[in-house]
């Protein structure tokens, strides 16, 4: 696709509204996820297995902020796509890359939380430094393959004026459409299965904690550790739920595309912005749910740059460090 593709007619109010939302989302996506990077970089106690997966999510979201959003803003402001076709291919590739990387990361994170909660002994042995980075590398390789196939002929990327984005042309390849659906279902099944077993195990563990100690006995340490385990698991579950909610409009529209029903532009732009929202919400969840992240964020703006993490939140667990250069401490507390 080369040349100009004009958007449907819009009022001045709608131009300002859509452009303003896109600018706000871009700024929040970049600054919010960069603070996650800076917090984990500056504070060694936040360098845990779960947080490194959250860092991977932040990477995908930053890519959206610096690569896709500027093009979206230009289209919304100018009312037309005025870039070369290769730029369209790049935007679509990056969008699908971030989507697949995020979904795969959430699926892998669910698996790690499953082992940490249901099989804690295996979890400590399985998730060492090398394996952690191998997992993250595999996620990115799979995401590149997922997003790259339309570039080599399986499917096709094109600019869609009603979305103001370059996306996959659903009429170009039925098999790739099925692949997109299967990819979503498989990863969603992994997440749902893992978390159903996680919540079941957490309920059983809560009963065990209370049954092991008589009323009034000294079980405070164990209760604190169990509460923090639950809080971390719930925090990641909130991230997963928000990701799913943000993609609901896109998934529904994907089904409507194969029906004779007319889909208004408003619904399609809602899909565009809801997908963009996935790059914004995660840092907000971390800051709201984690005192350690909040304190790290405050520390970023101190003149001396020092960080003082509330040790009461860590329940006596020492900061995560490499164990003989091989493994991170994989306790599931992770300063939540």
N, C-alpha and C positions, 0 to 999 in steps of 0.2 A: 504494500500500500504506500504509494507516494502521492504527495499533493495534499490539498486541504479538504478536510471533512468537517462540515458545519454541524453544530449541535442543533436540536430543535429550538424553536423560538422560546425565549424566556423573558420575563419582566425584569426590570432593573432590580427590584427587591430580591427576586430569586437569584440573580447573578451575584449580588452582594452577600446574600445568605449562604449560598453554596460555597462561594470562594472563601468567605470568612471561616466557615466550619473546616474547610480543608486546611487553611493556614493554621488554625488553632490545633488541629489534630497533628499536623506536621511538627509544630514546635513542641507539643507535649510528648510526642513519640520520641523525638530525638533527645530532648533534655531529660525526660523521665527515665529512659532506658540508659542514658549515659551516667546518670547518678547511681543506677544499680551497678554499673561497671566500676565506677569510682569507689563506691562503698565497699565492694568486695575486694578491690585492689588495695585500698587503704587499711582495711581491717581483716587481719588474718583469721580472726575467729569466725568470720562469715564464709571462709573457704571450705565448704563442706560439699559432699556429693550432691545433695538436693539443690544447693545453691548454684553449683556449676551447671546443672541442667536449666535452672532459671536464667542463668547468664546466657545460655544458648538461645533461649527464647528472646532475651533482650537483643541479641545479635540480629536475629531475624527481623525484629521490630525496627531496629535502627536502619537496617537495609531498606525497609519500607519508607521510613522517614526521609532518607537522603536520596533515594532513587525513584520511587514511584510518586510520592506526594508532590514534588515540584512539577512534574509533568501534568498531574491532575489539576493542580492550581492554575497552570498556564492555560489548559483547555477550558476550565470554568471561567476564567477571567476574559479570555479572548473569544470564547464561544465557538471555538473550532480547533481541530487537530492540525497543526502546521509543521509537523516534524517529518523527517524521513521515515520510510517504512522500517528501517533497521532499528530506529529508536522505539517504534511500536513493539517490535519483537523483543527488545530489551526490557521494556516495561512489563509486558505480559510474562516473560520469563522470570523476572525478579518477583512479581506478584505471586506466581505459582510456586516459586522456590521458597519464599517466606511462609506461604501457607503449608506446604508439605513439610518443611523443616519444623514448623511449630507443632503440627499434628503428630509427627513422628516423635518429637521430643516429649510431648505430653504422654504418648503411649509408653515410651521407654521409662519416663519418670514414674508412671503408674506401676510398671513392672518392678522398679527399684523400691518403691514404697510397699509393694506387695511382699517382697522378700524381707524388707526391713521390719515389717509388722508381723508377718506370718512365719517367716523363717529367718529370725535375726542372726543366728549363728552362721548360716550360709551367706547372708548378706555381707557380713564382715569379711568373709573369705573371697567373695566373688568380685566385689567392686573396689579393686585396687586402682592405683594411679593410671597404669598403662591401660587397663581395661576401660576405665572411665573415658579416657581420651580416644580409645579405639571406638567405643560406642558413639561418641559425639561425631567422630570422623565418618562412621558408617551412616549416621543420620544425614550428614551433609552430602555424602556421595549419592545416597538414595534420593535425596531432595533434588540434586542436580539432574539425576536421571529422569525423575518424575517431570520436572519443568522443561527439560531439554528435548524430550521426544517430539513435540510439535515443530521444533526447529529443524528436525531431520526428516519430516514428512509424515509422522504419525499424528494427525490432527493439524490444526493451523491456527495461528494467532492472528487476530485482526482488531481494528479499532471499532468499538461499538458506541455510537453517539449517545444512545439512551443511558449508558452507564458512564460515559465520559472517560472510559478506560479501554486499554487494549486487553482483550481476554481471549479465551479459546472459542473458536467458532463451532458451536454445537452441531452445525450442519455438515461439518467437514469430515467427521469420522465417528461413526456409531461405536466402533470398538474402543476408541479412546474415551468416549463418554462412559462406556461400561467400566473401563479401567478407573476413571475418576470415582465412580460410584463404589466399586469394589475397594479401592484404596480407603475411602471414607468409612465404609462398613467394617473393614478388617481392623483398622486402628480404633474405631469407636468400640468395637466388641472387646478388644484388649483392655481398653480403659474401663469399660463398664464391668467386665468380669473381675479385673483386679480390684476395683474399688468395692464391689459387692463382697468379696472375700476379706478385704481390709476392714470394712466396717463390722463384719461379723466377728473377726478376730479381735477388734478393739472392744466390742461389747463383752466378749468372753474374758479379755484381759482385765477390764474394769471389775468384773465380778470376782476374779481371782485376787486382785489387789485388796478389795474390801473383805474378802473371806479369809485372807491370810493374817489379818490383824484384828484383834479384838477392839471394840470401841474404846477410844482414849489412848490406845497404844501409840508408840512412836513409829509411824509409817509416813511421816511427812515427806521425806526424801523420795521415796518410791512414788508417792502420789504426785509430787511435783514433776518427776520425770515422765510419768504416764500422761499427765495433763499436757506437757509440752509436746510429747509424741502426737497426741490427738490434735493439738493446735497446728502443728506442721502439716499433718495429713489433711486436715480440713482446709488449710490455706491453699495447698496445691489443688485440692478438689474445687475450691472456689475459682481458681484460675482456669481449670478445665471447663467448669460450668459457664463462665463468662465467654470463653472461646466458643463454646457450642452455641450459646445464645446469640452471639454476634454473627454467626454463620447461618442461623436459621433462615433469614430472608433470602440469602443466596441459594441455599438448598431447596427451598420451596420454589423459587423462581426457576431453578434448574428443571424441576418437574413440569412447571407450567409452560416452559418453552416447547415441550413436545405435545401440547394441546392447542386447540384452536382458540383458546381464551386470549383476549387482549390484555396485555400487562402494561399498565400506565407507566409513564416515565418516572413518576414519583416513587413507585415501588422499586424500580431499578436503581434509582439514585439512593434510596434507603439501603439497598444492598451494598452499593459502593461505600457509603459512609459507615455502615455497620461492620464491614470487613476492615475498614481503616481504624475503627475503634478498637480492634483487637491489639493494635500496636500501642495503644494509649493506656489501657486499663491495668495491665499487669503491675507496673511500678506503684500505682495507687494502692493496689491490694497489698503489696509488700510493706509499704509505709504504714498503712492502717493496721495491719495484722502483726507486725514485728517491731517490738521496742528496739531491738538491736539495729535494725535497718533505720529506724527513725533517729537513733542516736548517732549512727554513722553519717546520716544525711546532715544532721546539725554540725557534726565534726568537720564536714567538708567546707563549711563556711567560717570556721574558727581561724583566727589569725595564726595561732601556733600549730594548727592542723592536728592537734592531739585528739584522740578518741578515748572516751571512758565508757565502757560497756557495763551496764548493770549486771553484776555477777549473779544476782538473785534470779535473773531470767535463765541463766545457764544451768542452774541447779547443780553447780559444782563440776560441771563437765568442762574439761580443759579444751582450749582452742584446737581446731582441727589442724593437724600437721602431718606431713608425710611420715610414715612409719618405716624408718630405715630406707627412705627413698622409694618405697613401694606402694604404700597404701595410705589413703586418707582415713582419719577416724570417721567411721560410718554410722555413728550413733545418729538416731533420727531426730535429735532435738534441734540441731542446726540453729540455735539461738532464736527460736520462735516461742 
